[in-house]
Amino acid sequence: MFDLKDKVAVVTGSSRGIGRAIAEMFARAGAKVVVSSRTAEACEPVAEAIRTAGGEALVVPCHIGRKDALQNLVDTTLAHWGRIDILICNAAINPVYGSMSDLTDEAFDKIMGTNVRSTWQLCEMVLPQMAENGGGAVVLLSSIAGIRGNAVIGAYGMSKAAEAALARNLAVEWGPKNIRVNALAPGLVRTDFARALLDDPERLARAENQTPLRRIGEPDDIAGTALFLACDASAYVTGQTIVADGGELIR
């Protein structure tokens, strides 16, 4: 039920962190993986690692904030492999850290445009051909910041709440075409996004102590949950926001 053999999976933001872990885990499960981020140079080491391990990978650079780049990502994948069975919308930005009171209009528009509008646009490009091929699975990377309030990444949290809402709406709309759409909400994970906290032993220890599992997440923790949502093991799961946070939200 966890076999992705012959499936084609597009993973945005997959040159590092959670996206890379997803791309590599999906390849180990048998998928043909499209590795994508802003530059081909950043993606090539991931694709090469997948190929060295016996998998198949295609590099398609994509700036998700540009609609033409999103269309090229879809068109290039279809031209190369003829279909897209799995879409993982992982790429996102958070250019500000601080109070919502200090947020500029430009920063708000950039966050919402990149994290929400581009995700909606990419889904609208991919889902019709998924339907033509009999169905598929979509996973939108949300965050626990979209579930609870936060004093320093409020706009980012708003965008991630919107992605969870988008997953629910798309699940209703495309469910009759055998397309499942879910959101995945990680907690604190050991990535560059959390570098400031990881480099501060006191803050890191405090964060770990607030989590029932007494550790922060690793990229593979999130990749495993994404694999579940992308494969037949979750065939009756759609429109949900699956939290992978080591239990942080239950405290």
C-alpha positions in Angstrom: 0.0 0.0 0.0 3.0 2.3 0.3 4.3 1.4 -3.2 4.6 4.4 -5.6 6.1 2.3 -8.5 5.6 4.1 -11.9 3.9 7.1 -10.2 5.1 10.5 -11.3 5.5 12.9 -8.3 6.2 16.7 -8.6 7.8 18.1 -5.4 8.3 21.9 -5.2 10.9 23.3 -3.0 12.8 20.0 -3.1 16.4 21.1 -3.2 16.7 20.9 0.6 15.0 20.3 3.9 11.5 18.7 4.0 11.1 18.9 0.2 14.4 17.0 -0.4 13.4 14.4 2.2 10.1 13.9 0.4 11.6 13.6 -3.0 14.2 11.0 -1.9 11.7 9.0 0.1 9.2 9.0 -2.8 12.0 7.8 -5.1 12.8 5.0 -2.7 9.1 4.0 -2.8 9.4 3.7 -6.6 8.1 7.1 -7.9 9.6 9.0 -10.7 10.4 12.4 -9.0 10.5 15.9 -10.4 13.0 17.8 -8.3 12.2 21.6 -8.4 13.3 24.8 -6.8 14.5 28.2 -8.1 17.7 27.0 -9.7 18.7 23.8 -11.5 22.1 24.0 -9.7 20.4 23.6 -6.3 18.3 20.7 -7.6 21.0 18.6 -9.4 22.6 17.1 -6.2 19.2 15.8 -5.1 18.4 14.4 -8.5 21.9 12.8 -8.7 21.5 11.2 -5.3 18.2 9.7 -6.3 19.7 8.4 -9.6 22.8 7.0 -7.7 20.4 5.1 -5.4 18.7 3.6 -8.5 15.7 5.9 -8.8 14.5 8.3 -11.6 14.6 12.0 -11.2 14.0 15.0 -13.5 15.2 18.6 -12.6 12.8 21.4 -13.5 13.7 24.8 -11.9 10.7 26.9 -11.0 10.2 30.2 -9.2 6.8 29.5 -7.7 5.9 33.2 -7.6 5.8 33.3 -11.4 2.8 31.8 -13.2 4.7 31.1 -16.4 7.3 29.2 -14.4 4.6 27.1 -12.8 3.2 26.3 -16.2 6.7 25.4 -17.5 7.0 23.0 -14.5 3.8 21.2 -15.5 4.4 21.3 -19.2 8.0 20.0 -18.9 6.9 17.1 -16.6 4.1 16.1 -19.0 6.4 16.3 -22.0 9.0 14.0 -20.3 6.8 11.5 -18.4 3.3 12.1 -19.8 1.5 12.4 -16.5 1.5 13.7 -12.9 0.1 11.4 -10.3 1.3 13.1 -7.2 1.7 16.8 -6.5 3.5 18.0 -3.3 3.3 21.8 -2.8 6.1 22.4 -0.4 7.8 25.6 -1.5 7.0 28.6 0.5 8.5 31.8 1.9 8.5 33.8 5.1 10.5 37.0 4.6 9.4 38.7 7.8 9.8 38.0 11.5 8.0 40.2 14.0 4.7 41.8 14.9 1.8 42.0 12.4 1.8 45.7 13.3 5.1 46.1 11.4 4.0 44.1 8.4 4.1 46.1 5.1 1.5 45.8 2.4 4.3 44.6 0.1 5.4 41.8 2.4 1.8 40.7 3.0 1.2 40.5 -0.7 4.5 38.6 -1.3 3.7 36.0 1.4 0.1 35.4 0.3 1.0 35.5 -3.4 3.8 33.0 -3.1 2.4 30.7 -0.5 -1.3 30.7 -1.4 -1.9 32.0 -4.9 0.9 30.0 -6.5 -0.3 26.8 -4.8 -3.8 27.4 -6.1 -2.5 28.1 -9.6 -0.3 25.0 -9.7 -3.2 22.8 -8.5 -5.4 24.3 -11.2 -2.8 23.4 -13.8 -2.2 19.8 -12.6 -5.6 18.5 -11.4 -7.4 18.5 -14.8 -4.9 16.1 -16.2 -4.9 14.0 -13.0 -8.7 13.6 -13.5 -8.1 12.5 -17.1 -5.7 9.8 -16.0 -8.1 8.5 -13.4 -7.1 10.3 -10.2 -4.2 11.3 -8.0 -3.0 12.7 -4.7 -2.1 16.2 -3.7 -0.4 17.2 -0.5 -0.2 20.9 0.5 2.4 21.7 3.1 0.7 23.8 5.8 2.0 24.3 9.3 0.9 24.3 12.9 1.5 28.1 12.6 -1.8 28.0 10.6 -3.6 26.3 13.5 -2.6 28.4 16.5 -1.7 32.1 17.0 1.9 33.3 16.7 3.4 36.7 17.7 6.2 36.7 15.2 5.2 34.8 12.0 1.5 35.8 11.8 1.3 36.4 8.1 3.1 33.1 7.4 0.5 31.4 9.7 -2.3 33.1 7.8 -1.0 31.8 4.5 -0.7 28.3 5.9 -4.2 28.4 7.3 -5.3 29.4 3.8 -3.5 26.4 2.3 -5.4 24.0 4.6 -8.6 25.7 3.6 -7.6 25.3 -0.1 -7.0 21.6 0.5 -10.5 21.1 1.9 -12.2 23.0 -1.0 -10.2 21.2 -3.7 -11.0 17.9 -2.0 -14.7 18.6 -2.3 -14.4 19.8 -5.9 -12.2 17.0 -7.2 -13.1 14.1 -5.1 -15.7 12.8 -7.6 -12.7 12.5 -10.1 -10.8 10.3 -7.6 -8.4 13.0 -6.6 -7.5 13.3 -2.9 -6.2 16.6 -1.5 -4.8 16.9 2.0 -2.8 19.4 4.0 0.2 18.4 6.1 1.0 20.6 9.1 4.5 20.1 10.5 5.7 21.4 13.8 9.3 22.5 14.4 11.6 20.6 12.1 15.4 20.6 11.8 15.7 22.7 8.6 17.2 26.0 7.5 13.9 27.6 8.2 14.5 27.0 12.0 18.2 27.7 11.9 18.0 30.6 14.4 16.4 28.4 17.0 18.6 25.4 16.3 21.7 27.5 16.8 20.5 28.7 20.3 20.9 25.7 22.7 18.7 27.3 25.4 15.8 28.0 23.0 16.2 24.5 21.4 16.1 22.8 24.8 13.0 24.7 25.7 11.3 23.8 22.5 12.2 20.1 22.9 10.8 20.2 26.5 7.5 21.5 25.3 7.0 18.6 22.9 5.7 15.3 24.3 8.3 13.3 22.3 11.0 15.5 23.7 12.6 16.3 20.4 12.1 18.4 17.3 11.2 16.9 14.0 13.5 15.6 11.3 12.7 16.1 7.6 12.2 12.3 7.2 9.4 12.5 9.9 7.5 14.8 7.6 8.4 12.9 4.5 7.0 9.7 6.0 3.7 11.4 6.6 3.6 12.8 3.1 4.3 9.3 1.7 1.2 8.1 3.7 -0.9 10.8 2.2 0.3 10.2 -1.3 -0.1 6.4 -1.5 -2.9 3.9 -1.3 -2.6 3.5 2.4 -4.6 6.7 2.7 -7.0 5.9 0.0 -10.0 7.1 2.1 -8.4 10.2 3.5 -9.1 13.5 1.8 -9.7 17.1 2.8 -7.8 16.7 6.1 -5.1 18.6 7.8 -2.7 16.0 9.2 -0.5 17.4 12.0 3.0 16.0 12.5 4.4 17.9 15.4 5.6 15.4 18.0 2.5 16.2 20.0 3.2 19.9 20.5 -0.4 21.1 19.8 -1.9 18.8 22.4 0.0 20.5 25.3 
